[in-house]
Protein backbone atom coordinates (compact mmCIF):
# COMPACT_ATOMS: atom_id res chain seq x y z
CA UNK A 1 0.00 0.00 0.00
CA UNK A 2 1.36 3.43 -0.94
CA UNK A 3 -1.13 5.52 1.04
CA UNK A 4 -2.43 5.35 4.59
CA UNK A 5 -6.23 5.24 4.53
CA UNK A 6 -8.53 5.44 7.53
CA UNK A 7 -12.16 5.29 8.54
CA UNK A 8 -12.79 8.77 9.96
CA UNK A 9 -16.54 8.62 10.63
CA UNK A 10 -19.33 6.08 11.04
CA UNK A 11 -23.09 6.41 11.41
CA UNK A 12 -26.06 4.05 11.36
CA UNK A 13 -29.81 4.02 11.83
CA UNK A 14 -31.72 2.64 14.77
CA UNK A 15 -32.52 -0.80 13.39
CA UNK A 16 -36.21 -1.69 13.41
CA UNK A 17 -38.37 -4.68 12.51
CA UNK A 18 -40.11 -2.62 9.85
CA UNK A 19 -39.83 0.83 8.34
CA UNK A 20 -42.91 0.61 6.16
CA UNK A 21 -43.45 4.34 6.67
CA UNK A 22 -40.09 5.13 5.02
CA UNK A 23 -38.70 4.73 1.51
CA UNK A 24 -35.08 3.70 1.01
CA UNK A 25 -34.14 7.35 0.46
CA UNK A 26 -35.92 8.46 3.64
CA UNK A 27 -34.20 5.66 5.56
CA UNK A 28 -30.80 6.65 4.22
CA UNK A 29 -30.77 10.45 4.32
CA UNK A 30 -30.45 10.96 8.11
CA UNK A 31 -27.48 8.58 8.16
CA UNK A 32 -25.73 10.44 5.36
CA UNK A 33 -26.30 13.77 7.07
CA UNK A 34 -25.02 12.34 10.36
CA UNK A 35 -21.80 10.89 8.95
CA UNK A 36 -21.00 14.09 7.05
CA UNK A 37 -21.71 16.24 10.11
CA UNK A 38 -19.21 14.19 12.12
CA UNK A 39 -16.42 15.39 9.83
CA UNK A 40 -17.74 18.80 8.81
CA UNK A 41 -17.65 17.74 5.17
CA UNK A 42 -20.22 18.57 2.52
CA UNK A 43 -21.26 16.32 -0.32
CA UNK A 44 -19.16 18.41 -2.70
CA UNK A 45 -16.07 17.65 -0.58
CA UNK A 46 -16.35 13.89 -1.22
CA UNK A 47 -14.05 12.60 -3.96
CA UNK A 48 -15.73 9.21 -4.49
CA UNK A 49 -19.03 7.63 -3.46
CA UNK A 50 -19.74 3.89 -3.39
CA UNK A 51 -22.84 2.02 -2.19
CA UNK A 52 -23.97 -1.52 -1.52
CA UNK A 53 -27.53 -2.82 -1.74
CA UNK A 54 -29.67 -5.53 -3.33
CA UNK A 55 -32.27 -5.20 -6.07
CA UNK A 56 -33.80 -8.48 -4.87
CA UNK A 57 -34.68 -6.90 -1.53
CA UNK A 58 -36.03 -3.77 -3.17
CA UNK A 59 -38.01 -5.76 -5.73
CA UNK A 60 -36.94 -3.63 -8.69
CA UNK A 61 -33.99 -3.31 -11.02
CA UNK A 62 -31.37 -0.59 -10.49
CA UNK A 63 -32.99 0.43 -7.22
CA UNK A 64 -29.72 1.95 -6.03
CA UNK A 65 -30.16 4.81 -8.51
CA UNK A 66 -33.15 6.02 -6.49
CA UNK A 67 -31.05 6.05 -3.33
CA UNK A 68 -28.69 8.53 -5.01
CA UNK A 69 -31.38 11.12 -4.38
CA UNK A 70 -30.29 10.91 -0.77
CA UNK A 71 -26.69 11.72 -1.73
CA UNK A 72 -27.48 14.40 -4.26
CA UNK A 73 -26.66 13.65 -7.86
CA UNK A 74 -26.05 17.27 -8.78
CA UNK A 75 -23.46 18.51 -9.31
CA UNK A 76 -22.25 15.27 -10.94
CA UNK A 77 -20.30 12.95 -8.65
CA UNK A 78 -17.84 10.09 -9.08
CA UNK A 79 -20.00 7.14 -8.02
CA UNK A 80 -20.10 3.35 -8.07
CA UNK A 81 -22.26 0.55 -6.69
CA UNK A 82 -21.84 -3.10 -5.70
CA UNK A 83 -24.70 -5.61 -5.51
CA UNK A 84 -23.32 -6.81 -2.17
CA UNK A 85 -22.99 -5.84 1.45
CA UNK A 86 -21.57 -2.38 1.95
CA UNK A 87 -18.30 -3.86 3.25
CA UNK A 88 -17.44 -4.68 -0.36
CA UNK A 89 -18.32 -1.11 -1.35
CA UNK A 90 -15.82 -0.01 1.29
CA UNK A 91 -13.22 -2.29 -0.31
CA UNK A 92 -13.82 -0.64 -3.71
CA UNK A 93 -13.57 2.83 -2.17
CA UNK A 94 -10.35 1.83 -0.41
CA UNK A 95 -8.79 0.75 -3.71
CA UNK A 96 -9.96 4.01 -5.30
CA UNK A 97 -8.18 6.05 -2.64
CA UNK A 98 -5.06 3.89 -3.01
CA UNK A 99 -4.77 4.99 -6.64
CA UNK A 100 -4.64 8.65 -5.58
CA UNK A 101 -7.67 9.58 -7.66
CA UNK A 102 -9.48 10.80 -4.53
CA UNK A 103 -8.62 11.76 -0.95
CA UNK A 104 -12.05 11.15 0.60
CA UNK A 105 -14.80 8.62 -0.01
CA UNK A 106 -18.35 8.15 1.21
CA UNK A 107 -19.51 4.54 1.56
CA UNK A 108 -23.08 3.61 2.43
CA UNK A 109 -25.40 0.64 2.35
CA UNK A 110 -28.97 -0.11 3.26
CA UNK A 111 -31.49 -2.90 3.27
CA UNK A 112 -35.21 -3.28 3.88
CA UNK A 113 -35.96 -6.92 4.62
CA UNK A 114 -39.42 -6.33 6.05
CA UNK A 115 -41.51 -6.04 2.83
CA UNK A 116 -40.99 -9.64 1.70
CA UNK A 117 -39.89 -13.09 2.82
CA UNK A 118 -36.16 -12.79 3.45
CA UNK A 119 -35.67 -16.55 3.68
CA UNK A 120 -37.08 -16.94 0.17
CA UNK A 121 -35.18 -13.97 -1.27
CA UNK A 122 -31.82 -15.32 -0.09
CA UNK A 123 -32.34 -18.57 -2.01
CA UNK A 124 -31.47 -16.56 -5.12
CA UNK A 125 -27.83 -16.63 -3.99
CA UNK A 126 -27.65 -20.38 -4.48
CA UNK A 127 -26.35 -22.45 -7.37
CA UNK A 128 -29.15 -21.99 -9.93
CA UNK A 129 -28.91 -25.50 -11.41
CA UNK A 130 -28.60 -27.98 -8.56
CA UNK A 131 -29.45 -26.22 -5.28
CA UNK A 132 -31.78 -23.26 -5.86
CA UNK A 133 -34.55 -25.42 -7.44
CA UNK A 134 -34.78 -27.26 -4.09
CA UNK A 135 -35.50 -23.96 -2.30
CA UNK A 136 -33.40 -24.56 0.82
CA UNK A 137 -33.68 -21.30 2.74
CA UNK A 138 -30.96 -19.49 4.68
CA UNK A 139 -32.07 -20.83 8.08
CA UNK A 140 -32.18 -24.46 6.87
CA UNK A 141 -28.67 -24.16 5.42
CA UNK A 142 -27.37 -22.53 8.62
CA UNK A 143 -28.93 -25.42 10.55
CA UNK A 144 -26.97 -27.89 8.41
CA UNK A 145 -23.81 -26.00 9.34
CA UNK A 146 -24.72 -25.98 13.03
CA UNK A 147 -25.47 -29.70 13.03
CA UNK A 148 -22.16 -30.42 11.31
CA UNK A 149 -20.37 -28.56 14.13
CA UNK A 150 -22.30 -30.46 16.78
CA UNK A 151 -21.57 -33.79 15.08
CA UNK A 152 -17.87 -32.86 15.01
CA UNK A 153 -18.04 -32.10 18.77
CA UNK A 154 -16.94 -28.50 18.16
CA UNK A 155 -19.98 -26.98 19.87
CA UNK A 156 -23.31 -27.85 21.46
CA UNK A 157 -26.67 -26.20 21.94
CA UNK A 158 -25.68 -24.85 25.36
CA UNK A 159 -22.71 -22.97 23.88
CA UNK A 160 -24.88 -21.62 21.08
CA UNK A 161 -27.38 -20.30 23.63
CA UNK A 162 -24.51 -18.63 25.52
CA UNK A 163 -23.37 -16.87 22.32
CA UNK A 164 -26.91 -15.63 21.68
CA UNK A 165 -27.31 -14.30 25.23
CA UNK A 166 -23.91 -12.56 25.24
CA UNK A 167 -24.56 -10.92 21.88
CA UNK A 168 -27.79 -9.35 23.08
CA UNK A 169 -26.31 -8.16 26.36
CA UNK A 170 -25.18 -4.91 24.76
CA UNK A 171 -25.66 -1.23 25.44
CA UNK A 172 -25.69 -0.46 21.71
CA UNK A 173 -28.56 2.05 21.34
CA UNK A 174 -29.02 1.11 17.66
CA UNK A 175 -29.56 -2.63 18.27
CA UNK A 176 -32.90 -4.15 17.34
CA UNK A 177 -32.68 -6.81 20.08
CA UNK A 178 -31.25 -6.01 23.50
CA UNK A 179 -31.48 -7.70 26.86
CA UNK A 180 -32.80 -11.16 27.69
CA UNK A 181 -34.21 -12.88 24.59
CA UNK A 182 -35.63 -16.41 25.03
CA UNK A 183 -33.99 -19.11 22.96
CA UNK A 184 -37.50 -20.12 21.93
CA UNK A 185 -38.60 -23.14 19.97
CA UNK A 186 -36.68 -24.91 17.25
CA UNK A 187 -36.92 -23.05 13.97
CA UNK A 188 -34.92 -25.64 12.06
CA UNK A 189 -33.22 -28.14 14.38
CA UNK A 190 -30.74 -27.58 16.00
CA UNK A 191 -31.30 -23.83 15.62
CA UNK A 192 -33.84 -22.16 17.84
CA UNK A 193 -35.25 -18.71 17.18
CA UNK A 194 -32.65 -17.25 19.56
CA UNK A 195 -29.85 -18.66 17.40
CA UNK A 196 -31.06 -16.68 14.39
CA UNK A 197 -30.73 -12.99 13.53
CA UNK A 198 -33.66 -10.59 13.75
CA UNK A 199 -35.25 -9.52 10.48
CA UNK A 200 -35.21 -5.77 10.14
CA UNK A 201 -34.46 -2.64 8.19
CA UNK A 202 -31.49 -0.32 8.49
CA UNK A 203 -28.68 1.65 6.87
CA UNK A 204 -25.10 2.65 7.61
CA UNK A 205 -22.40 4.92 6.22
CA UNK A 206 -18.69 5.53 6.71
CA UNK A 207 -16.24 8.10 5.42
CA UNK A 208 -12.72 7.16 4.36
CA UNK A 209 -9.86 9.62 4.08
CA UNK A 210 -6.20 9.34 3.12
CA UNK A 211 -3.06 10.57 4.85
CA UNK A 212 -3.06 13.90 6.66
CA UNK A 213 -6.58 14.54 5.42
CA UNK A 214 -7.72 11.77 7.76
CA UNK A 215 -6.02 13.43 10.74
CA UNK A 216 -7.65 16.74 9.84
CA UNK A 217 -11.10 15.12 9.92
CA UNK A 218 -10.80 12.82 12.95
CA UNK A 219 -8.98 13.08 16.29
CA UNK A 220 -8.06 9.38 16.21
CA UNK A 221 -8.50 7.83 12.74
CA UNK A 222 -8.99 4.07 12.40
CA UNK A 223 -6.25 3.22 9.93
CA UNK A 224 -6.93 0.30 7.60
CA UNK A 225 -3.72 -1.70 7.94
CA UNK A 226 -4.95 -4.56 5.80
CA UNK A 227 -8.10 -5.72 4.04
CA UNK A 228 -8.81 -8.75 1.87
CA UNK A 229 -11.72 -10.91 0.78
CA UNK A 230 -11.94 -14.51 -0.44
CA UNK A 231 -14.68 -16.91 -1.50
CA UNK A 232 -15.49 -20.59 -0.98
CA UNK A 233 -16.65 -23.00 -3.67
CA UNK A 234 -20.20 -22.32 -4.83
CA UNK A 235 -21.33 -25.89 -4.28
CA UNK A 236 -22.13 -26.58 -0.64
CA UNK A 237 -21.46 -30.29 -1.17
CA UNK A 238 -17.73 -29.81 -1.70
CA UNK A 239 -17.25 -27.62 1.40
CA UNK A 240 -16.41 -28.50 4.99
CA UNK A 241 -19.07 -26.43 6.74
CA UNK A 242 -17.25 -26.67 10.08
CA UNK A 243 -14.37 -24.56 8.75
CA UNK A 244 -13.88 -21.34 6.78
CA UNK A 245 -10.67 -21.43 4.71
CA UNK A 246 -11.65 -18.23 2.90
CA UNK A 247 -11.86 -16.33 6.19
CA UNK A 248 -8.49 -17.69 7.28
CA UNK A 249 -6.84 -16.77 3.98
CA UNK A 250 -8.38 -13.28 3.96
CA UNK A 251 -7.19 -12.79 7.54
CA UNK A 252 -3.68 -13.93 6.63
CA UNK A 253 -3.51 -11.54 3.68
CA UNK A 254 -4.92 -8.70 5.78
CA UNK A 255 -2.25 -9.21 8.47
CA UNK A 256 -4.50 -10.42 11.29
CA UNK A 257 -2.00 -13.02 12.49
CA UNK A 258 0.98 -10.65 12.63
CA UNK A 259 0.00 -9.63 16.17
CA UNK A 260 -3.10 -10.02 18.33
CA UNK A 261 -6.21 -7.88 18.00
CA UNK A 262 -8.04 -6.71 21.11
CA UNK A 263 -11.51 -6.46 19.55
CA UNK A 264 -13.28 -8.38 16.78
CA UNK A 265 -16.56 -7.43 15.14
CA UNK A 266 -17.71 -10.62 13.42
CA UNK A 267 -20.56 -10.77 10.92
CA UNK A 268 -22.04 -14.04 12.18
CA UNK A 269 -25.81 -13.98 11.59
CA UNK A 270 -26.24 -17.39 13.26
CA UNK A 271 -24.71 -18.46 16.57
CA UNK A 272 -22.90 -21.47 15.09
CA UNK A 273 -21.15 -19.24 12.58
CA UNK A 274 -19.36 -17.40 15.38
CA UNK A 275 -17.84 -20.75 16.39
CA UNK A 276 -16.53 -21.24 12.84
CA UNK A 277 -15.16 -17.70 12.59
CA UNK A 278 -13.43 -17.72 15.96
CA UNK A 279 -11.59 -20.88 14.95
CA UNK A 280 -10.63 -19.57 11.51
CA UNK A 281 -9.42 -16.25 12.95
CA UNK A 282 -7.67 -17.85 15.95
CA UNK A 283 -9.48 -15.67 18.46
CA UNK A 284 -9.01 -16.65 22.09
CA UNK A 285 -10.94 -15.52 25.15
CA UNK A 286 -8.77 -12.40 25.55
CA UNK A 287 -10.42 -10.86 22.46
CA UNK A 288 -13.65 -8.92 22.91
CA UNK A 289 -16.03 -10.34 20.32
CA UNK A 290 -18.97 -8.26 19.08
CA UNK A 291 -19.28 -5.69 21.88
CA UNK A 292 -21.89 -4.04 19.63
CA UNK A 293 -24.02 -7.20 19.70
CA UNK A 294 -23.18 -8.18 16.14
CA UNK A 295 -25.70 -9.47 13.63
CA UNK A 296 -27.59 -11.33 16.36
CA UNK A 297 -28.61 -7.94 17.79
CA UNK A 298 -29.31 -6.24 14.44
CA UNK A 299 -28.98 -7.68 10.95
CA UNK A 300 -29.99 -5.21 8.22
CA UNK A 301 -29.14 -7.26 5.14
CA UNK A 302 -26.59 -5.53 2.89
CA UNK A 303 -25.52 -3.20 5.73
CA UNK A 304 -24.63 -5.60 8.57
CA UNK A 305 -21.10 -6.26 7.26
CA UNK A 306 -20.31 -2.58 6.78
CA UNK A 307 -21.61 -2.00 10.30
CA UNK A 308 -19.09 -4.51 11.67
CA UNK A 309 -16.22 -2.49 10.18
CA UNK A 310 -17.85 0.74 11.27
CA UNK A 311 -18.27 -0.50 14.84
CA UNK A 312 -14.63 -1.63 14.94
CA UNK A 313 -13.55 1.80 13.70
CA UNK A 314 -15.83 3.59 16.17
CA UNK A 315 -14.19 1.67 19.02
CA UNK A 316 -10.82 3.03 17.91
CA UNK A 317 -12.24 6.57 17.56
CA UNK A 318 -13.51 6.41 21.17
CA UNK A 319 -10.28 4.92 22.48
CA UNK A 320 -11.96 1.65 23.51
CA UNK A 321 -9.47 -0.40 21.50
CA UNK A 322 -6.19 -0.04 19.63
CA UNK A 323 -6.19 -2.87 17.07
CA UNK A 324 -9.51 -4.23 15.87
CA UNK A 325 -10.74 -6.73 13.33
CA UNK A 326 -13.81 -6.17 11.19
CA UNK A 327 -15.39 -9.07 9.31
CA UNK A 328 -18.19 -9.28 6.76
CA UNK A 329 -19.78 -12.26 5.05
CA UNK A 330 -22.08 -12.88 2.11
CA UNK A 331 -23.83 -15.94 0.79
CA UNK A 332 -24.94 -19.18 2.47
CA UNK A 333 -22.91 -20.68 5.33
CA UNK A 334 -20.16 -18.02 5.26
CA UNK A 335 -19.52 -18.48 1.54
CA UNK A 336 -17.65 -15.22 0.93
CA UNK A 337 -15.69 -13.40 3.61
CA UNK A 338 -13.96 -10.05 3.97
CA UNK A 339 -11.54 -9.23 6.78
CA UNK A 340 -10.13 -5.82 7.69
CA UNK A 341 -7.55 -4.86 10.33
CA UNK A 342 -7.86 -1.38 11.80
CA UNK A 343 -5.47 0.41 14.14
CA UNK A 344 -5.41 3.68 16.02
CA UNK A 345 -2.40 5.95 16.47
CA UNK A 346 -0.35 5.09 19.59
CA UNK A 347 -1.64 6.77 22.73
N, C-alpha and C positions, 0 to 999 in steps of 0.2 A: 504494500500500500504506500502511495506517495503522499497522501494527505491524511491528516487526522480529522475524523468526522465524529460528531457527537449528537446524541439526542439532547436537545436543549429545552423541550417543553412537551408535555403530555396532558391530554384532557379526554374525558369520556362522559357518556350520559349516565344517568341513573337507569339501571337495566330493569325492565318491567316485563311482565308476562305478555302484555299486549299494548301496542300504541296505535290502536285503530283510529284514534282521533288525529293522528299525525301522518303526513306523507313522508317519504324518505328525505326530501329536502328539509322539511320542518324538523325532522328528527336530527338532522345533521348540522343545521346552521348554528345552533347554540354552542356545539362542540368546536366548530371552526372559529367562532368568535372568541371562545374561551382560550383556545391554544394560541391564537394570535395575540390576545391581550397579555398572556403570560410573558411574551417576549417584546411587546411593544411594536411588533411588525404589522404592516398592512399587506393586503393581498398583493399589491404592486411590488412589494419588497421580496416576494418569493420567486426564486429562480426556476423552480421546477415543482410540479404538482403531480402526484401519483396516487391512485385510489385502488381499492380492492372491494369487490362485491360480486354478487351472483345473479344473473338474469333468471335462473331457475326459481330463486326465492321471490324475486319481484314479479315473475309471471309474464315478463315481456322482454323482447330483444332490445339490446343497447340501452338498458335502463339506467346505466351509469351516466349517460349524457344528461338525463334530467337532473341528477344530483349536482352537476356542474353549476346549476343555478344557485346552489348554496355557496359555491366558491366565487362565482362571478366570472363569466366568460368574456367580459369586456373590461378593459382592453385585452386583446388576445394573450393567452398564456401558453407556456410550454407545459404540456399535459400528457399523461399516459394512464393506462388502466390495466389491471390484471384481473382475470376471472378467477380469483383465489382470495384467500385470507389476506388482510392488509399487511401481514408480516412480509409477504412476498412483494408487495408494493414498496415496503420499506427497503427491501433488498435492491429493487430496481433503482430507487432514489439514491441509495448509497453508492451504487456503481456510477450513477450520473454525476454525483459530486466528486467521485474519484477522478473522473476524466477532466475536471476543472471547468466544465461547461456551466456550472452554477455553484454558488456558495451557500445557498439555503434551499431547502426543499420542504414542502408540506405533504404529508402522507396521511390519508384518512381511509376509513373503511366503515361499513355499516351493514346491518342485516335485520330484516323483519321476518322472523320465523312464524309469527302468530297467524298470518292469514291462511296458511295451508297446513298440510300434514308433513311436518319436517321429516319424519321417518320414511315417507314415500319419496319425497324430493331427493333425499340423499342416495337413493338407489341408483340415480342417474350417474353416479360416480363409478359404478361398477363396470366390469368387463361386459360389453354390450352383447356378446355372442353366447357366453356360457353361464354367466352368473346373473346378470341383470334380469333375464327372462324369468328367473326363479323368484324374484322380488324379495330377497333377504334384506330386511331393513337394518339400519345402523345399530339398533339395540340388539338384535339377534346376532349380528356379527361380533359385536363387543362381548356378548355372552359366550360365544365360542372361544374368544380369546381368554376370557376370565376362567372358563372351565379348563382350558389347556394349562393355565398357570396352576390351578388347583390340582389337576392331575399330575403335574410335575413337582408338586409339593413346594412350590415357590410362594404360595400365599394360601389364605383360607378366608372364609366369609367373615370371621371375626376381625381379621386385619383390614379387610375391605370396609367394614363398618367403621373402624377406627379412622381410616383415611377420610371417609365421608364426614364424620363428626368433626375432625380437626379442620377440614377445609371450610366448614361453615361456622366455625368459631373464629370469626374475623370481625374487626371493627371497620371494615371497608364500607363507607357510606353508599357506594354505588352498587353493592352486591344485591342481587335479586333474592337470594336465600341467605339468611343469617340466623345464628342461634340454633337451638335444638331442632333437628328435622328428623322425624321417625324414619327408620330404614324401610318401613312399609312392607307390602307384599311383594312376592316375586313378580317382576315384569316379564323377564325371560330368564329362567333359571340358569346360572346362580345369581343373576343380578336382580336386586330389589330396586324399588323406585329411588331409594336413597343413594344407590350406587350410580345413578344416571344424572346427567346435567339437567338443569331447568331449561325449559323452552321459553325464549323471550326475545325481545327486540332491544337493539342498542347500537351505538356508534362510538368511534374513538378516532383520535388524531394525534399525530406527533409532528414536531418540527426538527429537522436535521440542519446542522450548520457545520462548516469546515473551518479548521484552524482558529485564528484569533477572532474570527467572527463568532464562533461558538462561545468564547469567553466573554465577548461583549454582550451576548444575549442571555447568559446564564451564569450564576455565581459559581456553580459546581457542575459543569457539563458531564454527561455520562458518555464517555468516549467508547466508540465501537472498536474494540481491539481485534475482533475477529467475527466473521459471520459466514455461514455456509449452509447449503441445503442439499439433501440427497433423497433418493426415492427407492422404495422397495419394488420388487416384481409386481406386476398388475394382478397376476393370478394368485388368489389367496392360498390355493392348494400347494404351491411350491414354497410357501413361506413358513418359517417357524414363528408362530404367533406369540411365543413366550419371550422373544428377543426382538431387538430393533437395531440391526446392523447399520441402517441408514442414519439413525440418530447418533450412534457411536462414531461413524465416519465423519458426519458433519461436525460433531464436537471436537474430534481430533483435528480437523482442518481449521476449525475456528480457534483452536488453542486452549480449549477447556482444561485439558489434562496437564498443561504446563505448570500450573500451580492452583491450589484449591480456590473455589468460589465460596463466599459466605452466604449467598442467597441464590435460590433458583426459583424462577417462575415457570412452571411446567404447564403446557397446554394438554392436560389429560382429562378429556370430557368424562371418562368413566374411571371408577376407582382402580380397577385392575390395571389400567394403562399407566398409572403412576408407578406401580410396581415395576413394570417393564422399563419405564424411562429412568427410574432411579438406578436400576442395574446397568443400563446402557451408558449412563452418564457418570457412573461410579460415585454416587452421592451417598455419603454416610450420614449419621445422625447429627453431626456437627453443623450441617447445612440447613438453613431455614428454607423449607419448601412451601411455596405458595402462601406467604403471609397475607396476600390479598384475598385468599379463598380460592383462587384459580377458577377453572371452568365449571367446577362443581357448585360454585356460588353464583356465577353468572356466565352464560355461554351464548352471547350473541353471535350466531354463525357468520363467518367472514370478518368478524372483528375480534374474536376471542384471542387469536394468536398475536395480533398487533398489541392487544391490551397486555399480554404477558411481557412483551418487550418494554412497553410503556411503563408498566408497574415496576419492572426491574430498574429502569432509568429513574423513575420517580424516587425510588429508595435511595439511589445515589445522590440525587438532587437534595434530598432532605438530610443526608448524612447518616441514614440508617444502615448503609452497607458501603463497602469499598470496591468489591469485585462481584458482579452478579451475572447470572446466566438467564437468558430469555429463550424460551423454546416455543415453537409453533408447529402444529401438525395439520394435515389435510388428507382426506380420503379415509377409507375404512381401516380400522385396526392399526392406526399409526402408519399409514402407507407412505406418506411423504413428510419429511421432518426438516425444520430449519432451526439452527442453533446460533445464538449470538452471545458474545462475551462483552460485557460493559464494565468500565472502570472509571472511578472518580480520581481527580487529582489528589496526591498525597496531602494528608491533613497535618 
